[in-house]
Amino acid sequence: MALLVALLGGCAQDDIPWKKDPQTGRWYSSSQVEQGKLLFDQNCAVCHGRRAQGASNWMQPDSRGLYPPPPLDGSAHAWHHPYPQLMKTISEGSQGTMPAWGDKLSPEQISSLIAYFQSYWPDQGYQLWLKRHKS
């Protein structure tokens, strides 16, 4: 059992991109952001907005109690979520209206989507996210 836990824990850590790119100063490269932008425009912008700004009423549930798409640009709560959770939410969707993208997009493409919307995060928000989830 301990071996299984160690193996699973190791796999989870491999998915977390803690290396700092010298060009961007963040975990992702400029090319990942560029790829992420293309994928975001094709798949996500219809709900989350062209610049990941989310719906203007994202904090107000609809008649079914579901919330509209939140901002992903650093102005809302996305920074509270660790990288594996961001990957999982995009891949598997959510209980609300977020569709699952795991059958359409590879893990590398999903990682590029995260790079794209994190590129909008102000440095202070990115550093808080990094500090909160890296340790």
C-alpha distance (Angstrom), angle and dihedral (degrees) to the residues before:
residue distance angle dihedral
M1 . . .
A2 3.80 . .
L3 3.80 89.5 .
L4 3.80 91.1 53.0
V5 3.80 91.9 50.3
A6 3.82 90.7 48.2
L7 3.79 92.0 49.1
L8 3.79 93.1 47.9
G9 3.78 91.6 45.5
G10 3.79 90.6 51.2
C11 3.79 91.8 50.8
A12 3.77 91.8 50.8
Q13 3.81 91.5 51.5
D14 3.81 91.6 50.2
D15 3.80 88.9 61.0
I16 3.80 93.2 57.3
P17 3.82 111.8 90.8
W18 3.78 103.4 -145.9
K19 3.80 96.6 153.0
K20 3.77 114.1 110.9
D21 3.79 115.8 -127.6
P22 3.82 108.9 -137.6
Q23 3.81 92.5 -143.9
T24 3.82 98.8 50.8
G25 3.81 101.7 23.1
R26 3.79 88.0 -132.6
W27 3.80 134.3 87.6
Y28 3.79 93.5 -89.7
S29 3.79 134.4 65.9
S30 3.79 128.5 -126.3
S31 3.80 89.4 -110.1
Q32 3.83 90.1 56.4
V33 3.80 89.1 52.5
E34 3.81 90.5 49.6
Q35 3.81 92.3 49.7
G36 3.81 89.8 44.3
K37 3.80 91.2 52.7
L38 3.81 91.7 54.6
L39 3.81 91.6 48.1
F40 3.80 92.3 44.1
D41 3.81 91.8 50.7
Q42 3.82 90.5 49.9
N43 3.79 98.9 43.0
C44 3.79 115.4 12.6
A45 3.80 110.6 28.9
V46 3.80 93.3 77.7
C47 3.82 88.2 69.3
H48 3.82 105.8 19.3
G49 3.82 97.7 38.7
R50 3.81 131.6 -110.2
R51 3.82 92.6 -78.1
A52 3.82 96.6 35.0
Q53 3.81 90.1 -102.0
G54 3.82 94.4 138.3
A55 3.77 127.6 -146.6
S56 3.79 116.0 -37.3
N57 3.81 90.3 -126.6
W58 3.81 95.7 43.7
M59 3.83 93.1 136.1
Q60 3.81 94.6 54.3
P61 3.81 117.3 83.7
D62 3.79 118.2 -136.5
S63 3.81 125.2 -126.0
R64 3.82 89.7 -76.7
G65 3.81 92.0 52.3
L66 3.81 92.4 -108.3
Y67 3.78 121.5 134.8
P68 3.81 123.2 -129.9
P69 3.82 118.5 -115.9
P70 3.81 110.6 -65.7
P71 3.78 126.1 -134.6
L72 3.78 113.8 -89.2
D73 3.81 93.9 -172.0
G74 3.79 96.5 93.9
S75 3.80 96.0 -90.4
A76 3.81 94.9 101.4
H77 3.78 138.9 32.9
A78 3.84 103.8 -62.1
W79 3.81 90.2 104.0
H80 3.82 88.5 64.6
H81 3.81 89.7 67.8
P82 3.79 121.7 83.9
Y83 3.78 118.7 -127.0
P84 3.84 94.9 -102.4
Q85 3.80 90.1 53.4
L86 3.81 91.7 49.9
M87 3.81 88.7 50.7
K88 3.81 91.5 48.1
T89 3.81 94.8 47.5
I90 3.79 92.3 51.4
S91 3.79 92.9 42.9
E92 3.82 98.1 43.7
G93 3.80 102.7 23.6
S94 3.78 124.0 -137.0
Q95 3.78 138.9 -86.9
G96 3.77 88.7 -99.4
T97 3.77 125.2 54.5
M98 3.82 99.4 -54.7
P99 3.81 107.3 118.6
A100 3.79 123.5 -141.2
W101 3.82 113.6 -104.4
G102 3.80 99.3 -178.7
D103 3.80 93.5 100.8
K104 3.80 92.3 51.1
L105 3.81 103.2 35.6
S106 3.80 130.0 48.2
P107 3.82 121.4 -129.1
E108 3.82 87.9 -105.1
Q109 3.80 91.1 54.3
I110 3.81 91.7 47.6
S111 3.79 88.5 50.5
S112 3.81 88.4 53.3
L113 3.81 89.8 51.9
I114 3.80 89.1 54.7
A115 3.81 89.8 47.7
Y116 3.80 89.5 52.4
F117 3.77 97.7 52.0
Q118 3.79 92.7 39.3
S119 3.80 88.1 55.3
Y120 3.82 85.7 71.9
W121 3.79 92.8 54.1
P122 3.79 113.9 106.8
D123 3.80 113.8 -118.2
Q124 3.80 92.5 -107.6
G125 3.81 92.3 54.9
Y126 3.79 92.6 44.6
Q127 3.82 91.4 49.8
L128 3.83 90.7 49.5
W129 3.81 89.7 50.9
L130 3.79 91.7 47.8
K131 3.80 93.7 47.7
R132 3.80 93.0 45.2
H133 3.79 96.6 49.2
K134 3.78 105.6 28.2
S135 3.78 95.8 66.3
